[in-house]
Amino acid sequence: MIQSHLMQTQPRGGYLLTVHMSHCSRSLHLEMVKPKSRTDPIPIVVKYDVMGMGRMEMELDYAEDATERRRVLEVEKEDTEELRQKYKDYVDKEKAIAKALEDLRANFYCELCDKQYQKHQEFDNHINSYDHAHKQQLAYQSVESTLALNVASAAASFILPPQLEPH
């Protein structure tokens, strides 16, 4: 136990060597990293020989044509009666399409199961399914029982005239 205490207080040789080497390498490294810095900006040189003869002029002409004939933005258009009518027709057309789609989808809606289908095949499969048949049978039974209760309550509340009463 005493020896381990002495070992902790006395620096080891390997550690000292490592510290010495790191100081030496740091000072050498700093000297090597200091290059002469550039004071002027790096020039950008466009190389025309990469594109071939006349290719750059052709590209610039295409770019110039594209910027000259750009599409007019909606914000830039003047508000005219013709433009208002065009927008109104477009909105009416969109509403008509939405209404037609709604009517078409209504054809594929099962009220009993409260399910909407997008395709005829899906709707047809549902109509032929066990779940739909089971719900249909339950609905039929509930209607029958309701009718039977109504008939029974009507019969119970029905009073026969005295001459028709059984003796």
Secondary structure, DSSP 8 states (H G I E B T S, - for coil): -HHHHHHHHS--HHHHHHHHHHHHHHHHHHHHH------S-------STTT-TTHHHHHHHHHHHHHHT----TTTS---HHHHHHHHHHHHHHHHHHHHHHHHHHTTEETTTTEE-SSHHHHHHHHTSHHHHHHHHHHHHHHHHHHHHHHHHHHHH----GGGS--
